[in-house]
Amino acid sequence: MTTFPGVDFLELDSELSDEEKLVRRTARQFVDENVIPIIEKHNREATFPIELVPQMAELGFFGANLSGYGCAAMSNVAYGLVMQELERGDSGLRSFVSVQSALVMYPIHAYGSDAQKEKWLPRLQSGKAIGCFGLTEPQFGSNPGGMLSRAVRRGDRYVLNGEKMWITNGSIADLAVIWAKTEDGAVRGFLVERGTPGFSAKDVHGKWSLRASVTSGLTLIDCEIPAVNLLPGATGLEAPLSCLTQARYGIGWGVLGAAMACYHTALDYAKTRKQFGNRPIASHQLVQQKLVWMVTELSKAQLLALHCGRLKDKGRVDFAQISMLKMNNVWMALETARRRHSRRQRHRGRLLHHAPHEQSRIGLHVRGHARHPRADHRRTHHRHPRIRVVPTKKKKTARFSRRKSQAVSKFDILPSRGGRASSSPARVPNGRRDRSP
């Protein structure tokens, strides 16, 4: 299989270290050899390629920008390049690694006790355990502070009750990081293991996107866990939001890979598809404009990601800057995917019959001639069922009524059957327009 060449219009490779290039090359080779050949089948069947987990763990993709406990301790730019290549293969695969790294390993690494770190981080890094992150609820997505999940202290245990929704990896996770409000109203994080009584997961089916990813709902009914499963350093809503900041950083890089794949596919197709004089459609300006827009916005998004990565490595990045990164780059990737396909004009052939100058532009001015009467008749008749264009029987382009000289179009506009009458004068049986009061 041919190795993906990448998209680097501004020569950003010159800004990467040798280690970062090696990490990208390793991730790119993994995607080309192991993901691309199988991901279409998994997408169609809505299944996750669980067999790839040990390979990704061996390559150090899980918790790649964390240190200790077997983690690779990569730079944040190198971690971003891994996300980029994984999402070039599939967004669901990148989502799996993001959740494992940024939403499960990161909160344990940042807020967990030493015992929690020793128990879970090596297992999560090696892929022997899979994690999920339970914050979103059916009633509360963008407003996590309104969550209804509750945790009540009973001796040396906590009792959790609540429901979580849209949870990546939910039903295959060995460990869930659950966020709930305690009796004092503070948001706290809890580690809930698979098989705990009162804890269950159910998959969401029939998705139209992220089909090669496991998405679940979690239910906690009188779920008792040891008090030592509380994340001691996570107090308040700031803790789960900091986890989301880590995940958004990975998404900001990941969507670059999706956009690169779209651009590369569109460019290859435009070079090989021939039309209009047996020339590649890439030689036509309308197609070139789309391709130029793609590579321009992609290049700007790459600069934004690289700069945020450097700031993050220096400990100077702000959560608002990462939010900007995600907002801009996701928009860019969506627009690139849309422009990859030829889009029909939504209002092509619309009849603008309110103003004379608009009517004349499409050849239906009531006081003049249609430049292409037959074509206009077909187009208007089929696309505007409320208006019929009826040709007159006589071939003369103008007639005169007995009462008043009046130039009449070769075509008269009539309301369709059952439709609302147009503002043009009514048609009378003898072919003349009746303008009487």
Contacts in CASP RR format, 6 or more apart in sequence:
PFRMAT RR
TARGET T0000
AUTHOR 0000-0000-0000
METHOD contacts of the structure
MODEL  1
MTTFPGVDFLELDSELSDEEKLVRRTARQFVDENVIPIIEKHNREATFPI
ELVPQMAELGFFGANLSGYGCAAMSNVAYGLVMQELERGDSGLRSFVSVQ
SALVMYPIHAYGSDAQKEKWLPRLQSGKAIGCFGLTEPQFGSNPGGMLSR
AVRRGDRYVLNGEKMWITNGSIADLAVIWAKTEDGAVRGFLVERGTPGFS
AKDVHGKWSLRASVTSGLTLIDCEIPAVNLLPGATGLEAPLSCLTQARYG
IGWGVLGAAMACYHTALDYAKTRKQFGNRPIASHQLVQQKLVWMVTELSK
AQLLALHCGRLKDKGRVDFAQISMLKMNNVWMALETARRRHSRRQRHRGR
LLHHAPHEQSRIGLHVRGHARHPRADHRRTHHRHPRIRVVPTKKKKTARF
SRRKSQAVSKFDILPSRGGRASSSPARVPNGRRDRSP
1 32 0 8 1.000
1 33 0 8 1.000
1 36 0 8 1.000
1 37 0 8 1.000
2 32 0 8 1.000
3 28 0 8 1.000
3 29 0 8 1.000
3 32 0 8 1.000
4 28 0 8 1.000
4 31 0 8 1.000
4 32 0 8 1.000
4 88 0 8 1.000
4 260 0 8 1.000
4 261 0 8 1.000
4 264 0 8 1.000
5 264 0 8 1.000
6 28 0 8 1.000
6 260 0 8 1.000
6 264 0 8 1.000
7 260 0 8 1.000
7 263 0 8 1.000
7 264 0 8 1.000
7 295 0 8 1.000
7 298 0 8 1.000
8 302 0 8 1.000
9 295 0 8 1.000
9 298 0 8 1.000
9 299 0 8 1.000
10 299 0 8 1.000
10 302 0 8 1.000
10 303 0 8 1.000
12 299 0 8 1.000
12 302 0 8 1.000
12 303 0 8 1.000
12 306 0 8 1.000
13 21 0 8 1.000
15 306 0 8 1.000
16 24 0 8 1.000
16 77 0 8 1.000
16 81 0 8 1.000
17 75 0 8 1.000
19 74 0 8 1.000
19 75 0 8 1.000
19 78 0 8 1.000
20 75 0 8 1.000
20 77 0 8 1.000
20 78 0 8 1.000
20 81 0 8 1.000
23 74 0 8 1.000
23 78 0 8 1.000
23 81 0 8 1.000
23 82 0 8 1.000
24 78 0 8 1.000
24 81 0 8 1.000
24 82 0 8 1.000
24 84 0 8 1.000
24 85 0 8 1.000
26 59 0 8 1.000
27 59 0 8 1.000
27 61 0 8 1.000
27 81 0 8 1.000
27 82 0 8 1.000
27 84 0 8 1.000
27 85 0 8 1.000
27 86 0 8 1.000
28 85 0 8 1.000
28 88 0 8 1.000
30 55 0 8 1.000
30 56 0 8 1.000
30 59 0 8 1.000
30 85 0 8 1.000
31 85 0 8 1.000
31 86 0 8 1.000
31 88 0 8 1.000
31 89 0 8 1.000
34 52 0 8 1.000
34 55 0 8 1.000
35 49 0 8 1.000
35 52 0 8 1.000
35 86 0 8 1.000
35 89 0 8 1.000
35 90 0 8 1.000
35 93 0 8 1.000
36 89 0 8 1.000
38 49 0 8 1.000
39 49 0 8 1.000
39 89 0 8 1.000
39 90 0 8 1.000
39 93 0 8 1.000
39 212 0 8 1.000
42 48 0 8 1.000
42 49 0 8 1.000
42 90 0 8 1.000
42 211 0 8 1.000
42 212 0 8 1.000
43 90 0 8 1.000
43 211 0 8 1.000
43 212 0 8 1.000
44 211 0 8 1.000
46 205 0 8 1.000
46 206 0 8 1.000
46 207 0 8 1.000
46 211 0 8 1.000
46 212 0 8 1.000
47 212 0 8 1.000
48 92 0 8 1.000
48 96 0 8 1.000
48 172 0 8 1.000
48 212 0 8 1.000
48 213 0 8 1.000
48 214 0 8 1.000
49 93 0 8 1.000
49 212 0 8 1.000
50 172 0 8 1.000
52 93 0 8 1.000
53 96 0 8 1.000
53 127 0 8 1.000
53 130 0 8 1.000
54 127 0 8 1.000
56 62 0 8 1.000
56 97 0 8 1.000
56 127 0 8 1.000
57 125 0 8 1.000
57 126 0 8 1.000
57 127 0 8 1.000
57 128 0 8 1.000
60 71 0 8 1.000
60 72 0 8 1.000
60 125 0 8 1.000
61 82 0 8 1.000
61 86 0 8 1.000
61 97 0 8 1.000
61 101 0 8 1.000
62 71 0 8 1.000
62 97 0 8 1.000
62 100 0 8 1.000
62 101 0 8 1.000
62 105 0 8 1.000
62 124 0 8 1.000
62 125 0 8 1.000
62 126 0 8 1.000
62 127 0 8 1.000
63 71 0 8 1.000
63 72 0 8 1.000
63 79 0 8 1.000
63 100 0 8 1.000
63 101 0 8 1.000
63 105 0 8 1.000
63 106 0 8 1.000
63 124 0 8 1.000
63 125 0 8 1.000
64 71 0 8 1.000
64 72 0 8 1.000
64 74 0 8 1.000
64 78 0 8 1.000
64 79 0 8 1.000
64 82 0 8 1.000
64 101 0 8 1.000
65 71 0 8 1.000
65 72 0 8 1.000
65 73 0 8 1.000
65 74 0 8 1.000
65 75 0 8 1.000
65 76 0 8 1.000
65 78 0 8 1.000
65 79 0 8 1.000
65 101 0 8 1.000
66 73 0 8 1.000
66 101 0 8 1.000
66 105 0 8 1.000
66 106 0 8 1.000
66 109 0 8 1.000
66 121 0 8 1.000
67 73 0 8 1.000
68 121 0 8 1.000
69 109 0 8 1.000
69 117 0 8 1.000
69 118 0 8 1.000
69 121 0 8 1.000
69 122 0 8 1.000
69 125 0 8 1.000
70 121 0 8 1.000
70 122 0 8 1.000
70 125 0 8 1.000
70 126 0 8 1.000
71 105 0 8 1.000
71 121 0 8 1.000
71 125 0 8 1.000
74 82 0 8 1.000
75 309 0 8 1.000
75 313 0 8 1.000
76 249 0 8 1.000
76 309 0 8 1.000
76 312 0 8 1.000
76 313 0 8 1.000
77 306 0 8 1.000
77 309 0 8 1.000
77 310 0 8 1.000
77 313 0 8 1.000
79 101 0 8 1.000
79 250 0 8 1.000
79 253 0 8 1.000
80 249 0 8 1.000
80 250 0 8 1.000
80 253 0 8 1.000
80 254 0 8 1.000
80 305 0 8 1.000
80 309 0 8 1.000
81 253 0 8 1.000
82 97 0 8 1.000
83 94 0 8 1.000
83 97 0 8 1.000
83 98 0 8 1.000
83 250 0 8 1.000
83 251 0 8 1.000
83 252 0 8 1.000
83 253 0 8 1.000
83 254 0 8 1.000
84 253 0 8 1.000
84 254 0 8 1.000
84 256 0 8 1.000
84 257 0 8 1.000
84 260 0 8 1.000
85 257 0 8 1.000
86 93 0 8 1.000
86 94 0 8 1.000
86 97 0 8 1.000
86 254 0 8 1.000
87 93 0 8 1.000
87 94 0 8 1.000
87 254 0 8 1.000
87 255 0 8 1.000
87 256 0 8 1.000
87 257 0 8 1.000
87 258 0 8 1.000
88 257 0 8 1.000
88 258 0 8 1.000
88 260 0 8 1.000
88 261 0 8 1.000
89 257 0 8 1.000
89 261 0 8 1.000
90 212 0 8 1.000
91 209 0 8 1.000
91 210 0 8 1.000
91 213 0 8 1.000
91 258 0 8 1.000
92 210 0 8 1.000
92 212 0 8 1.000
92 213 0 8 1.000
93 212 0 8 1.000
93 213 0 8 1.000
94 250 0 8 1.000
94 251 0 8 1.000
94 254 0 8 1.000
95 168 0 8 1.000
95 210 0 8 1.000
95 213 0 8 1.000
96 168 0 8 1.000
96 169 0 8 1.000
96 213 0 8 1.000
98 247 0 8 1.000
98 250 0 8 1.000
98 251 0 8 1.000
99 131 0 8 1.000
99 132 0 8 1.000
99 133 0 8 1.000
99 168 0 8 1.000
99 169 0 8 1.000
99 247 0 8 1.000
100 124 0 8 1.000
100 127 0 8 1.000
100 130 0 8 1.000
100 131 0 8 1.000
100 169 0 8 1.000
101 246 0 8 1.000
102 243 0 8 1.000
102 246 0 8 1.000
102 247 0 8 1.000
102 249 0 8 1.000
102 250 0 8 1.000
103 132 0 8 1.000
103 133 0 8 1.000
103 177 0 8 1.000
103 243 0 8 1.000
103 244 0 8 1.000
103 246 0 8 1.000
103 247 0 8 1.000
104 124 0 8 1.000
104 131 0 8 1.000
104 132 0 8 1.000
104 133 0 8 1.000
104 175 0 8 1.000
104 177 0 8 1.000
105 120 0 8 1.000
105 121 0 8 1.000
105 124 0 8 1.000
105 125 0 8 1.000
106 243 0 8 1.000
106 246 0 8 1.000
107 133 0 8 1.000
107 177 0 8 1.000
107 189 0 8 1.000
107 231 0 8 1.000
107 234 0 8 1.000
107 239 0 8 1.000
107 240 0 8 1.000
107 243 0 8 1.000
108 116 0 8 1.000
108 117 0 8 1.000
108 120 0 8 1.000
108 121 0 8 1.000
108 124 0 8 1.000
108 177 0 8 1.000
108 191 0 8 1.000
108 231 0 8 1.000
109 117 0 8 1.000
109 121 0 8 1.000
110 233 0 8 1.000
110 242 0 8 1.000
111 189 0 8 1.000
111 231 0 8 1.000
111 232 0 8 1.000
111 233 0 8 1.000
111 234 0 8 1.000
111 239 0 8 1.000
112 231 0 8 1.000
112 232 0 8 1.000
112 233 0 8 1.000
112 234 0 8 1.000
113 228 0 8 1.000
113 231 0 8 1.000
113 232 0 8 1.000
115 228 0 8 1.000
116 191 0 8 1.000
116 228 0 8 1.000
116 229 0 8 1.000
116 231 0 8 1.000
120 129 0 8 1.000
120 175 0 8 1.000
120 191 0 8 1.000
123 129 0 8 1.000
123 174 0 8 1.000
124 130 0 8 1.000
124 131 0 8 1.000
124 175 0 8 1.000
129 174 0 8 1.000
129 175 0 8 1.000
130 169 0 8 1.000
130 172 0 8 1.000
130 173 0 8 1.000
130 174 0 8 1.000
130 175 0 8 1.000
131 169 0 8 1.000
131 170 0 8 1.000
131 173 0 8 1.000
131 174 0 8 1.000
131 175 0 8 1.000
131 176 0 8 1.000
131 177 0 8 1.000
132 167 0 8 1.000
132 168 0 8 1.000
132 169 0 8 1.000
132 170 0 8 1.000
132 173 0 8 1.000
132 175 0 8 1.000
132 176 0 8 1.000
132 177 0 8 1.000
132 216 0 8 1.000
132 218 0 8 1.000
133 167 0 8 1.000
133 168 0 8 1.000
133 176 0 8 1.000
133 177 0 8 1.000
133 243 0 8 1.000
134 164 0 8 1.000
134 167 0 8 1.000
134 176 0 8 1.000
134 177 0 8 1.000
134 178 0 8 1.000
134 179 0 8 1.000
134 218 0 8 1.000
135 144 0 8 1.000
135 147 0 8 1.000
135 164 0 8 1.000
135 179 0 8 1.000
135 240 0 8 1.000
135 244 0 8 1.000
136 144 0 8 1.000
136 164 0 8 1.000
136 165 0 8 1.000
136 166 0 8 1.000
136 167 0 8 1.000
137 144 0 8 1.000
137 147 0 8 1.000
137 148 0 8 1.000
137 149 0 8 1.000
137 162 0 8 1.000
137 163 0 8 1.000
137 164 0 8 1.000
137 165 0 8 1.000
138 163 0 8 1.000
138 165 0 8 1.000
139 148 0 8 1.000
140 146 0 8 1.000
140 147 0 8 1.000
140 148 0 8 1.000
144 179 0 8 1.000
144 187 0 8 1.000
144 237 0 8 1.000
144 240 0 8 1.000
144 241 0 8 1.000
145 187 0 8 1.000
145 237 0 8 1.000
147 179 0 8 1.000
147 180 0 8 1.000
147 181 0 8 1.000
147 187 0 8 1.000
148 162 0 8 1.000
148 163 0 8 1.000
149 160 0 8 1.000
149 161 0 8 1.000
149 162 0 8 1.000
149 163 0 8 1.000
149 164 0 8 1.000
149 178 0 8 1.000
149 179 0 8 1.000
149 180 0 8 1.000
149 181 0 8 1.000
149 220 0 8 1.000
150 160 0 8 1.000
150 161 0 8 1.000
150 162 0 8 1.000
150 180 0 8 1.000
150 181 0 8 1.000
150 182 0 8 1.000
151 158 0 8 1.000
151 159 0 8 1.000
151 160 0 8 1.000
151 180 0 8 1.000
151 181 0 8 1.000
151 182 0 8 1.000
151 188 0 8 1.000
151 190 0 8 1.000
152 158 0 8 1.000
152 159 0 8 1.000
152 161 0 8 1.000
152 182 0 8 1.000
152 183 0 8 1.000
153 182 0 8 1.000
153 183 0 8 1.000
153 227 0 8 1.000
154 224 0 8 1.000
155 227 0 8 1.000
156 226 0 8 1.000
156 227 0 8 1.000
157 224 0 8 1.000
157 225 0 8 1.000
157 226 0 8 1.000
157 227 0 8 1.000
158 190 0 8 1.000
158 224 0 8 1.000
158 225 0 8 1.000
158 226 0 8 1.000
158 227 0 8 1.000
158 229 0 8 1.000
158 230 0 8 1.000
159 222 0 8 1.000
159 223 0 8 1.000
159 224 0 8 1.000
160 178 0 8 1.000
160 180 0 8 1.000
160 190 0 8 1.000
160 192 0 8 1.000
160 199 0 8 1.000
160 220 0 8 1.000
160 223 0 8 1.000
160 224 0 8 1.000
160 225 0 8 1.000
161 220 0 8 1.000
161 221 0 8 1.000
161 222 0 8 1.000
161 223 0 8 1.000
162 180 0 8 1.000
162 219 0 8 1.000
162 220 0 8 1.000
162 221 0 8 1.000
163 217 0 8 1.000
163 218 0 8 1.000
163 219 0 8 1.000
163 220 0 8 1.000
164 178 0 8 1.000
164 217 0 8 1.000
164 218 0 8 1.000
164 219 0 8 1.000
164 220 0 8 1.000
165 217 0 8 1.000
165 218 0 8 1.000
166 204 0 8 1.000
166 215 0 8 1.000
166 217 0 8 1.000
167 176 0 8 1.000
167 201 0 8 1.000
167 215 0 8 1.000
167 216 0 8 1.000
167 217 0 8 1.000
167 218 0 8 1.000
168 213 0 8 1.000
168 214 0 8 1.000
168 215 0 8 1.000
168 216 0 8 1.000
169 214 0 8 1.000
169 216 0 8 1.000
170 176 0 8 1.000
170 201 0 8 1.000
170 203 0 8 1.000
170 214 0 8 1.000
170 215 0 8 1.000
170 216 0 8 1.000
170 217 0 8 1.000
170 218 0 8 1.000
171 201 0 8 1.000
171 202 0 8 1.000
171 203 0 8 1.000
171 214 0 8 1.000
171 216 0 8 1.000
172 214 0 8 1.000
173 194 0 8 1.000
173 201 0 8 1.000
174 193 0 8 1.000
174 194 0 8 1.000
175 191 0 8 1.000
175 192 0 8 1.000
175 193 0 8 1.000
175 194 0 8 1.000
176 191 0 8 1.000
176 192 0 8 1.000
176 193 0 8 1.000
176 194 0 8 1.000
176 199 0 8 1.000
176 218 0 8 1.000
177 189 0 8 1.000
177 190 0 8 1.000
177 191 0 8 1.000
177 192 0 8 1.000
177 231 0 8 1.000
178 189 0 8 1.000
178 190 0 8 1.000
178 191 0 8 1.000
178 192 0 8 1.000
178 218 0 8 1.000
178 220 0 8 1.000
179 187 0 8 1.000
179 188 0 8 1.000
179 189 0 8 1.000
179 190 0 8 1.000
179 240 0 8 1.000
180 187 0 8 1.000
180 188 0 8 1.000
180 189 0 8 1.000
180 190 0 8 1.000
181 187 0 8 1.000
181 188 0 8 1.000
182 188 0 8 1.000
186 235 0 8 1.000
186 236 0 8 1.000
187 235 0 8 1.000
187 236 0 8 1.000
187 237 0 8 1.000
187 239 0 8 1.000
187 240 0 8 1.000
188 230 0 8 1.000
188 231 0 8 1.000
188 234 0 8 1.000
188 235 0 8 1.000
188 236 0 8 1.000
189 230 0 8 1.000
189 231 0 8 1.000
189 234 0 8 1.000
189 239 0 8 1.000
189 240 0 8 1.000
190 225 0 8 1.000
190 229 0 8 1.000
190 230 0 8 1.000
190 231 0 8 1.000
191 225 0 8 1.000
191 229 0 8 1.000
191 230 0 8 1.000
191 231 0 8 1.000
192 199 0 8 1.000
192 220 0 8 1.000
192 223 0 8 1.000
192 225 0 8 1.000
192 229 0 8 1.000
193 225 0 8 1.000
196 223 0 8 1.000
196 224 0 8 1.000
196 225 0 8 1.000
197 223 0 8 1.000
197 224 0 8 1.000
198 219 0 8 1.000
198 220 0 8 1.000
198 221 0 8 1.000
198 222 0 8 1.000
198 223 0 8 1.000
199 218 0 8 1.000
199 219 0 8 1.000
199 220 0 8 1.000
199 223 0 8 1.000
200 218 0 8 1.000
200 219 0 8 1.000
201 216 0 8 1.000
201 217 0 8 1.000
201 218 0 8 1.000
201 219 0 8 1.000
202 216 0 8 1.000
202 217 0 8 1.000
202 219 0 8 1.000
203 214 0 8 1.000
203 215 0 8 1.000
203 216 0 8 1.000
203 217 0 8 1.000
204 215 0 8 1.000
204 216 0 8 1.000
204 217 0 8 1.000
207 215 0 8 1.000
231 239 0 8 1.000
233 239 0 8 1.000
234 240 0 8 1.000
241 319 0 8 1.000
242 319 0 8 1.000
245 319 0 8 1.000
245 322 0 8 1.000
245 323 0 8 1.000
248 322 0 8 1.000
248 323 0 8 1.000
248 325 0 8 1.000
248 326 0 8 1.000
249 308 0 8 1.000
249 309 0 8 1.000
249 312 0 8 1.000
249 322 0 8 1.000
249 325 0 8 1.000
249 326 0 8 1.000
251 326 0 8 1.000
251 329 0 8 1.000
251 330 0 8 1.000
252 305 0 8 1.000
252 325 0 8 1.000
252 326 0 8 1.000
252 329 0 8 1.000
252 330 0 8 1.000
253 305 0 8 1.000
253 329 0 8 1.000
254 329 0 8 1.000
255 301 0 8 1.000
255 329 0 8 1.000
255 330 0 8 1.000
255 332 0 8 1.000
255 333 0 8 1.000
256 298 0 8 1.000
256 301 0 8 1.000
256 302 0 8 1.000
256 305 0 8 1.000
256 329 0 8 1.000
256 333 0 8 1.000
257 333 0 8 1.000
258 333 0 8 1.000
258 336 0 8 1.000
258 337 0 8 1.000
259 294 0 8 1.000
259 297 0 8 1.000
259 298 0 8 1.000
259 301 0 8 1.000
259 329 0 8 1.000
259 332 0 8 1.000
259 333 0 8 1.000
259 336 0 8 1.000
259 337 0 8 1.000
260 298 0 8 1.000
262 294 0 8 1.000
262 333 0 8 1.000
262 336 0 8 1.000
262 337 0 8 1.000
262 340 0 8 1.000
263 291 0 8 1.000
263 294 0 8 1.000
263 295 0 8 1.000
263 298 0 8 1.000
263 336 0 8 1.000
263 340 0 8 1.000
265 340 0 8 1.000
266 290 0 8 1.000
266 291 0 8 1.000
266 294 0 8 1.000
266 339 0 8 1.000
266 340 0 8 1.000
267 282 0 8 1.000
267 291 0 8 1.000
270 280 0 8 1.000
270 281 0 8 1.000
270 282 0 8 1.000
270 287 0 8 1.000
270 291 0 8 1.000
271 280 0 8 1.000
271 282 0 8 1.000
272 280 0 8 1.000
273 280 0 8 1.000
273 281 0 8 1.000
274 280 0 8 1.000
274 281 0 8 1.000
275 281 0 8 1.000
276 284 0 8 1.000
281 287 0 8 1.000
282 288 0 8 1.000
282 291 0 8 1.000
290 339 0 8 1.000
290 340 0 8 1.000
293 335 0 8 1.000
293 339 0 8 1.000
294 336 0 8 1.000
294 339 0 8 1.000
294 340 0 8 1.000
297 332 0 8 1.000
297 335 0 8 1.000
297 336 0 8 1.000
298 332 0 8 1.000
298 336 0 8 1.000
300 332 0 8 1.000
301 328 0 8 1.000
301 329 0 8 1.000
301 332 0 8 1.000
301 333 0 8 1.000
304 324 0 8 1.000
304 325 0 8 1.000
304 328 0 8 1.000
304 329 0 8 1.000
305 325 0 8 1.000
305 329 0 8 1.000
308 317 0 8 1.000
308 321 0 8 1.000
308 322 0 8 1.000
308 325 0 8 1.000
309 317 0 8 1.000
311 317 0 8 1.000
311 321 0 8 1.000
312 322 0 8 1.000
349 362 0 8 1.000
349 379 0 8 1.000
349 380 0 8 1.000
349 383 0 8 1.000
350 383 0 8 1.000
350 384 0 8 1.000
351 362 0 8 1.000
351 364 0 8 1.000
351 380 0 8 1.000
351 384 0 8 1.000
351 387 0 8 1.000
352 358 0 8 1.000
352 359 0 8 1.000
352 361 0 8 1.000
352 362 0 8 1.000
353 359 0 8 1.000
353 364 0 8 1.000
353 387 0 8 1.000
353 413 0 8 1.000
353 422 0 8 1.000
353 423 0 8 1.000
353 424 0 8 1.000
356 365 0 8 1.000
356 366 0 8 1.000
356 367 0 8 1.000
359 365 0 8 1.000
359 366 0 8 1.000
360 368 0 8 1.000
362 376 0 8 1.000
363 370 0 8 1.000
363 371 0 8 1.000
363 372 0 8 1.000
363 376 0 8 1.000
364 370 0 8 1.000
364 376 0 8 1.000
364 380 0 8 1.000
364 389 0 8 1.000
364 411 0 8 1.000
364 413 0 8 1.000
365 409 0 8 1.000
366 409 0 8 1.000
366 413 0 8 1.000
366 424 0 8 1.000
367 407 0 8 1.000
367 409 0 8 1.000
368 407 0 8 1.000
368 409 0 8 1.000
369 397 0 8 1.000
369 409 0 8 1.000
369 410 0 8 1.000
370 376 0 8 1.000
370 409 0 8 1.000
370 410 0 8 1.000
370 411 0 8 1.000
373 391 0 8 1.000
373 410 0 8 1.000
373 411 0 8 1.000
376 389 0 8 1.000
376 411 0 8 1.000
377 389 0 8 1.000
377 391 0 8 1.000
377 411 0 8 1.000
380 387 0 8 1.000
380 389 0 8 1.000
381 388 0 8 1.000
381 389 0 8 1.000
385 416 0 8 1.000
386 415 0 8 1.000
386 416 0 8 1.000
386 419 0 8 1.000
386 420 0 8 1.000
387 413 0 8 1.000
387 414 0 8 1.000
387 415 0 8 1.000
387 416 0 8 1.000
387 422 0 8 1.000
388 413 0 8 1.000
388 414 0 8 1.000
388 415 0 8 1.000
388 416 0 8 1.000
389 411 0 8 1.000
389 412 0 8 1.000
389 413 0 8 1.000
389 414 0 8 1.000
390 411 0 8 1.000
390 412 0 8 1.000
390 414 0 8 1.000
390 427 0 8 1.000
391 410 0 8 1.000
391 411 0 8 1.000
392 408 0 8 1.000
392 410 0 8 1.000
392 411 0 8 1.000
392 412 0 8 1.000
392 431 0 8 1.000
393 431 0 8 1.000
397 410 0 8 1.000
398 407 0 8 1.000
398 408 0 8 1.000
399 408 0 8 1.000
399 431 0 8 1.000
399 432 0 8 1.000
400 406 0 8 1.000
401 432 0 8 1.000
401 433 0 8 1.000
403 436 0 8 1.000
404 435 0 8 1.000
406 433 0 8 1.000
406 435 0 8 1.000
408 432 0 8 1.000
408 433 0 8 1.000
412 424 0 8 1.000
412 427 0 8 1.000
412 431 0 8 1.000
412 433 0 8 1.000
413 422 0 8 1.000
413 424 0 8 1.000
414 422 0 8 1.000
414 427 0 8 1.000
415 421 0 8 1.000
415 422 0 8 1.000
425 433 0 8 1.000
425 434 0 8 1.000
425 435 0 8 1.000
426 433 0 8 1.000
426 434 0 8 1.000
427 433 0 8 1.000
428 434 0 8 1.000
END
